[in-house]
Amino acid sequence: MTVLNLPTAARRTLLQRRIRLLVAATITYNVIEAAVAITAGSIASSSALIGFGLDSIVEVASAAAVAWQFSAADHERREQTALRVIAISFFALAAYVTFDAVRALLGVGEAEHSTPGLILAALSLVIMPFLSYAQRRAGRELGSASAVADSKQTLLCTYLSGVLLVGLALNSLFGWSWADPIAALVIAAVAVKEGREAWRGDACCPHPLAASGDAPATQEGCADGCCQTDAPATTSISIDTTKETR
């Protein structure tokens, strides 16, 4: 016998509304971030800053996919398509970051000092973790793989903010232009991993597992702890998973 604690209809509506608001906030911030980063990067001839701005555009594409999904009443039907868009966004980000990092290591496009870039990176380092955490928490409780995957995209932007901040600071203080591309290659590897998980739909359990008897519908049955057993408002149902044997 398996007991599932499912969010109530009212709770699901609240979570869907919360995810839409978080996605809207993410899109708005990233549009501003992209404009500032690309402008500052062009002025300072900083490929790192320009790359960061392009990452913001990728983040907008990912968030827009989730916004499109949750604009429908039956958002579950759009889950797989949204995950594909998010996965492609991860792969595109990894490809560009890798290309840009290799160019920097070869001595092309080294980041120069940029005060706006340092301020932007520090600001993103503070804001992005909160947006990522809030969306990931709501997505897990709702059981939305795409919302969780997009929250990881936002978290990856946080890492890139840290990389950019450290890279610009070290380059400004000590002239260590190699620090940023080395760290960026690590971020690219993480982006590929997250992209593969999003493509396979491994970012979250899309729905509580059905009574198939193949796997327990518990939090331990989820690869990412998505099936929450302590949701604030839940409806408990029991499923008999025993099979008669003759």
C-alpha positions as CSV (number, residue, x, y, z in Angstrom):
1,M,0.0,0.0,0.0
2,T,1.5,3.3,-1.1
3,V,0.2,6.7,0.3
4,L,0.6,9.8,-1.9
5,N,0.3,13.3,-0.5
6,L,-0.9,15.4,-3.5
7,P,-1.3,19.2,-3.5
8,T,-4.9,20.2,-3.3
9,A,-6.5,21.9,-6.3
10,A,-6.3,25.3,-4.6
11,R,-2.7,24.7,-3.8
12,R,-1.9,23.7,-7.4
13,T,-3.5,26.9,-8.7
14,L,-1.4,28.9,-6.2
15,L,1.8,27.2,-7.2
16,Q,1.1,27.6,-10.9
17,R,0.4,31.4,-10.4
18,R,3.7,31.6,-8.3
19,I,5.7,29.9,-11.1
20,R,4.3,32.3,-13.7
21,L,5.2,35.3,-11.5
22,L,8.7,34.0,-10.9
23,V,9.2,33.3,-14.6
24,A,8.1,36.8,-15.4
25,A,10.5,38.3,-12.9
26,T,13.3,36.1,-14.3
27,I,12.6,37.2,-17.9
28,T,12.4,40.9,-16.9
29,Y,15.7,40.8,-15.0
30,N,17.5,38.9,-17.7
31,V,16.5,41.3,-20.4
32,I,17.9,44.2,-18.4
33,E,21.0,42.1,-17.6
34,A,21.6,41.2,-21.2
35,A,21.3,44.8,-22.3
36,V,23.7,46.1,-19.7
37,A,26.2,43.2,-20.1
38,I,26.4,43.4,-23.9
39,T,26.7,47.2,-23.8
40,A,29.4,47.2,-21.1
41,G,31.2,44.3,-22.8
42,S,31.3,46.1,-26.1
43,I,32.7,49.3,-24.5
44,A,35.4,47.3,-22.6
45,S,36.1,44.9,-25.4
46,S,35.3,42.1,-22.9
47,S,34.2,38.8,-24.4
48,A,33.4,37.5,-20.9
49,L,30.9,40.3,-20.4
50,I,29.4,39.8,-23.9
51,G,29.2,36.1,-23.2
52,F,27.4,36.7,-20.0
53,G,24.9,38.9,-21.8
54,L,24.3,36.2,-24.3
55,D,23.8,33.7,-21.4
56,S,21.0,36.1,-20.2
57,I,19.3,35.8,-23.6
58,V,19.5,32.0,-23.3
59,E,18.0,32.3,-19.8
60,V,15.1,34.4,-21.3
61,A,14.5,31.6,-23.9
62,S,14.3,29.0,-21.1
63,A,12.0,31.0,-18.9
64,A,9.8,31.9,-21.9
65,A,9.4,28.2,-22.6
66,V,8.1,27.7,-19.0
67,A,5.9,30.8,-19.4
68,W,4.4,29.3,-22.6
69,Q,3.8,26.0,-20.8
70,F,2.0,27.5,-17.9
71,S,-0.1,29.8,-20.0
72,A,-2.3,26.8,-20.8
73,A,-4.9,25.4,-18.4
74,D,-3.6,21.8,-19.0
75,H,0.1,22.7,-18.7
76,E,1.2,19.1,-18.3
77,R,0.6,18.5,-22.0
78,R,3.3,21.1,-22.9
79,E,5.8,19.7,-20.4
80,Q,7.9,17.7,-22.8
81,T,8.2,20.5,-25.4
82,A,9.2,23.0,-22.7
83,L,11.9,20.6,-21.5
84,R,13.3,20.2,-25.0
85,V,13.6,24.0,-25.3
86,I,15.3,24.2,-21.9
87,A,17.7,21.4,-22.8
88,I,18.6,23.1,-26.1
89,S,19.2,26.3,-24.2
90,F,21.6,24.5,-21.9
91,F,23.5,23.0,-24.9
92,A,23.7,26.4,-26.7
93,L,25.0,28.0,-23.5
94,A,27.6,25.3,-23.1
95,A,28.7,25.6,-26.7
96,Y,29.2,29.3,-26.6
97,V,30.9,29.4,-23.2
98,T,33.3,26.7,-24.4
99,F,34.1,28.5,-27.6
100,D,34.6,31.8,-25.7
101,A,36.7,30.2,-23.1
102,V,39.0,28.5,-25.6
103,R,39.4,31.9,-27.5
104,A,40.3,33.6,-24.2
105,L,42.9,30.9,-23.4
106,L,44.4,31.4,-26.9
107,G,44.8,35.1,-26.1
108,V,41.8,36.4,-28.0
109,G,39.1,38.5,-26.4
110,E,40.6,38.8,-22.9
111,A,38.4,40.6,-20.5
112,E,39.4,44.2,-19.6
113,H,38.4,46.1,-16.5
114,S,34.8,47.1,-16.4
115,T,33.2,48.7,-13.4
116,P,29.6,48.2,-14.7
117,G,30.5,44.6,-15.3
118,L,31.7,44.1,-11.7
119,I,28.5,45.7,-10.3
120,L,26.3,43.7,-12.6
121,A,28.0,40.4,-11.7
122,A,27.8,41.1,-8.0
123,L,24.1,42.1,-8.3
124,S,23.2,38.9,-10.2
125,L,25.1,36.9,-7.7
126,V,22.7,38.1,-5.0
127,I,19.4,38.1,-6.9
128,M,19.6,34.9,-9.0
129,P,19.9,32.4,-6.1
130,F,16.6,33.6,-4.6
131,L,14.8,33.3,-7.9
132,S,16.2,29.9,-8.5
133,Y,15.3,28.6,-5.1
134,A,11.8,29.9,-5.1
135,Q,11.0,28.5,-8.5
136,R,12.7,25.1,-7.8
137,R,10.7,24.8,-4.5
138,A,7.4,25.6,-6.3
139,G,8.2,23.3,-9.2
140,R,9.1,20.4,-7.0
141,E,5.9,20.7,-5.0
142,L,3.8,20.9,-8.1
143,G,5.8,18.1,-9.8
144,S,6.8,20.2,-12.8
145,A,10.0,19.0,-14.4
146,S,10.2,22.1,-16.7
147,A,9.9,24.5,-13.8
148,V,12.7,22.7,-11.9
149,A,14.9,22.6,-15.0
150,D,14.4,26.3,-15.6
151,S,15.4,27.0,-12.0
152,K,18.6,25.1,-12.7
153,Q,19.2,27.3,-15.7
154,T,18.8,30.3,-13.3
155,L,21.2,28.7,-10.8
156,L,23.7,28.2,-13.6
157,C,23.4,31.9,-14.3
158,T,24.4,32.4,-10.7
159,Y,27.5,30.4,-11.1
160,L,28.4,32.3,-14.3
161,S,27.9,35.5,-12.3
162,G,30.5,34.3,-9.8
163,V,32.8,33.3,-12.5
164,L,32.5,36.6,-14.2
165,L,33.0,38.5,-11.0
166,V,36.1,36.6,-10.0
167,G,37.5,36.7,-13.5
168,L,37.0,40.4,-13.9
169,A,38.4,41.1,-10.4
170,L,41.5,38.9,-10.9
171,N,42.1,40.4,-14.3
172,S,41.8,43.9,-12.9
173,L,43.9,43.3,-9.8
174,F,46.6,40.9,-11.0
175,G,46.2,40.6,-14.8
176,W,45.2,36.9,-14.5
177,S,43.3,36.6,-17.7
178,W,43.3,32.8,-17.7
179,A,41.2,32.5,-14.5
180,D,37.8,33.3,-16.1
181,P,38.1,30.8,-19.1
182,I,39.2,27.9,-16.9
183,A,36.2,28.4,-14.5
184,A,33.9,28.9,-17.5
185,L,34.9,25.5,-18.9
186,V,33.7,23.9,-15.7
187,I,30.4,25.7,-16.0
188,A,30.1,24.5,-19.6
189,A,30.4,20.9,-18.4
190,V,27.7,21.5,-15.8
191,A,25.5,23.0,-18.5
192,V,25.9,19.9,-20.7
193,K,24.9,17.6,-17.7
194,E,21.8,19.7,-16.9
195,G,20.9,19.8,-20.6
196,R,21.0,16.0,-20.8
197,E,18.8,15.7,-17.7
198,A,16.3,18.1,-19.0
199,W,16.2,16.4,-22.4
200,R,15.5,13.0,-20.7
201,G,13.0,14.6,-18.3
202,D,15.1,13.6,-15.3
203,A,15.0,17.1,-13.7
204,C,11.9,16.1,-11.6
205,C,9.2,13.5,-11.3
206,P,6.5,15.0,-13.6
207,H,3.7,13.5,-11.6
208,P,3.4,11.2,-8.6
209,L,4.0,7.7,-9.9
210,A,1.1,5.7,-11.0
211,A,0.0,2.5,-9.4
212,S,2.1,0.3,-11.7
213,G,4.0,-1.4,-9.0
214,D,7.3,-0.7,-10.8
215,A,8.5,1.9,-8.3
216,P,7.4,3.4,-5.0
217,A,5.7,6.8,-5.2
218,T,7.8,8.2,-2.4
219,Q,10.4,11.0,-2.2
220,E,13.1,8.4,-2.4
221,G,11.7,7.3,-5.8
222,C,12.6,10.7,-7.3
223,A,16.1,11.4,-8.5
224,D,15.9,15.0,-7.4
225,G,13.6,14.8,-4.4
226,C,10.8,16.3,-6.4
227,C,7.9,14.4,-4.9
228,Q,7.4,16.2,-1.7
229,T,5.7,14.4,1.2
230,D,5.4,17.5,3.4
231,A,3.5,19.9,1.1
232,P,1.6,22.6,3.0
233,A,-1.8,21.6,1.6
234,T,-2.2,18.0,0.4
235,T,-4.7,15.4,-0.4
236,S,-3.7,11.9,0.7
237,I,-4.8,8.9,-1.4
238,S,-3.9,5.3,-0.9
239,I,-2.9,3.0,-3.8
240,D,-2.9,-0.8,-3.4
241,T,0.2,-2.0,-5.2
242,T,-0.1,-5.6,-4.1
243,K,-0.6,-8.2,-6.7
244,E,-2.4,-11.5,-6.3
245,T,-0.4,-14.6,-6.8
246,R,-1.8,-18.0,-7.5
